[in-house]
Amino acid sequence: MTRLHFQPIQGKALDIIETIIKHEEVASADDLYKKLYVVVEEIVLNIVDYSNSDYLDVEIMRDEKSITLRFRDAGKPFNPLEKEKPDFTLPLEDRKIGGLGIFLVIKYMDSVTYEHSGGENVLTVVKNVKM
């Protein structure tokens, strides 16, 4: 397991995303790389832009069956899984802003869980890998 620690500062989100996505445990998942990038980008941008946390810790776990990313921050409690799903039946101009990113996270990953524990938001995403 790898643990990474960041300060989620405006203007530094791209650096955080790149550090996570280029880490060997993630970067070596060639066939999943694009989906993992979208997932990491969405989660990191939301934490940097909205959480008001003074830290972001990311745990990366990889084995022969899956890649797990666990994001922890001390921001205001927010369960993204309770966010209303986008209504794709509406014309684009009539849709509410927001919700598409977490929809993609849920669609691309095999498991997405949230808990608020010990004053932290803990979002865990798991992607099964082919053997």
C-alpha positions as CSV (number, residue, x, y, z in Angstrom):
1,M,0.0,0.0,0.0
2,T,1.1,3.5,-0.8
3,R,0.1,6.6,1.2
4,L,0.2,10.0,-0.4
5,H,-0.4,13.3,1.5
6,F,-1.4,16.6,-0.2
7,Q,-2.5,20.1,0.6
8,P,-5.6,20.6,-1.5
9,I,-4.8,24.1,-2.6
10,Q,-6.5,25.9,-5.5
11,G,-4.2,25.8,-8.5
12,K,-2.5,22.6,-7.4
13,A,-5.2,20.1,-8.4
14,L,-3.4,19.1,-11.6
15,D,-0.2,18.4,-9.7
16,I,-2.1,16.2,-7.2
17,I,-3.9,14.3,-10.0
18,E,-0.7,13.7,-11.9
19,T,1.1,12.5,-8.8
20,I,-1.6,9.9,-8.1
21,I,-2.1,8.8,-11.7
22,K,1.6,8.4,-12.4
23,H,2.2,6.3,-9.3
24,E,3.4,2.9,-10.4
25,E,0.4,1.1,-8.9
26,V,-2.0,3.1,-11.0
27,A,0.1,3.8,-14.1
28,S,0.8,0.2,-14.6
29,A,-2.9,-0.5,-15.3
30,D,-2.6,0.3,-19.0
31,D,-6.1,-0.8,-20.1
32,L,-7.7,1.1,-17.2
33,Y,-5.6,4.2,-17.2
34,K,-8.0,6.6,-19.0
35,K,-10.9,5.6,-16.7
36,L,-8.8,5.9,-13.6
37,Y,-7.7,9.3,-14.8
38,V,-11.3,10.5,-15.1
39,V,-12.1,9.1,-11.6
40,V,-9.1,10.6,-9.9
41,E,-9.6,13.9,-11.6
42,E,-13.2,14.2,-10.6
43,I,-12.6,13.3,-7.0
44,V,-9.5,15.5,-6.5
45,L,-11.2,18.5,-8.2
46,N,-14.2,18.2,-6.0
47,I,-12.1,18.0,-2.8
48,V,-9.8,20.9,-3.9
49,D,-12.7,23.1,-5.0
50,Y,-15.4,22.4,-2.4
51,S,-14.1,20.6,0.8
52,N,-12.2,23.4,2.5
53,S,-10.0,20.7,4.0
54,D,-6.4,21.4,4.9
55,Y,-5.3,18.0,3.7
56,L,-6.0,15.2,1.3
57,D,-4.6,11.7,2.0
58,V,-4.8,9.1,-0.7
59,E,-4.1,5.4,-0.2
60,I,-3.4,3.2,-3.2
61,M,-3.7,-0.5,-2.9
62,R,-3.1,-2.9,-5.8
63,D,-3.1,-6.6,-6.0
64,E,-3.7,-9.1,-8.8
65,K,-7.5,-8.6,-8.6
66,S,-8.1,-4.9,-8.1
67,I,-6.9,-1.4,-7.7
68,T,-8.3,0.5,-4.7
69,L,-8.0,4.2,-4.1
70,R,-9.1,5.7,-0.8
71,F,-9.4,9.5,-0.5
72,R,-9.5,11.1,3.0
73,D,-10.1,14.7,3.8
74,A,-11.2,16.7,6.8
75,G,-13.6,19.0,4.8
76,K,-17.2,19.5,5.4
77,P,-19.2,16.2,5.4
78,F,-20.3,15.4,1.8
79,N,-21.5,12.1,0.5
80,P,-21.2,12.3,-3.3
81,L,-23.2,9.1,-3.6
82,E,-26.3,11.0,-2.5
83,K,-26.0,13.5,-5.3
84,E,-28.9,13.4,-7.7
85,K,-28.1,11.5,-10.9
86,P,-28.2,13.5,-14.1
87,D,-31.3,13.3,-16.2
88,F,-30.1,12.3,-19.6
89,T,-33.7,12.5,-21.0
90,L,-33.6,16.3,-20.8
91,P,-32.1,18.4,-23.5
92,L,-28.6,19.6,-22.6
93,E,-29.7,23.2,-22.0
94,D,-32.4,22.1,-19.5
95,R,-30.1,19.9,-17.3
96,K,-28.9,20.9,-13.9
97,I,-25.2,21.7,-13.5
98,G,-23.3,19.0,-11.6
99,G,-23.6,15.3,-11.0
100,L,-22.1,14.1,-14.2
101,G,-18.6,13.6,-12.7
102,I,-19.7,11.4,-9.8
103,F,-22.0,9.5,-12.2
104,L,-18.9,8.7,-14.3
105,V,-17.0,7.6,-11.2
106,I,-19.8,5.2,-10.3
107,K,-20.0,3.9,-13.9
108,Y,-16.3,3.4,-14.3
109,M,-15.6,1.7,-11.0
110,D,-16.8,-1.6,-9.6
111,S,-17.3,-0.3,-6.1
112,V,-17.7,3.2,-4.7
113,T,-18.3,3.7,-1.0
114,Y,-18.5,6.7,1.3
115,E,-18.3,7.1,5.0
116,H,-17.8,10.0,7.4
117,S,-15.6,8.7,10.3
118,G,-13.4,10.4,12.8
119,G,-14.2,13.8,11.3
120,E,-13.1,12.7,7.8
121,N,-14.8,12.1,4.5
122,V,-13.6,8.7,3.3
123,L,-14.4,7.9,-0.3
124,T,-13.1,4.5,-1.5
125,V,-13.2,3.4,-5.1
126,V,-12.3,-0.1,-6.4
127,K,-11.7,-1.3,-9.9
128,N,-11.3,-5.0,-10.7
129,V,-8.5,-5.8,-13.0
130,K,-8.2,-8.6,-15.5
131,M,-5.7,-11.3,-14.7
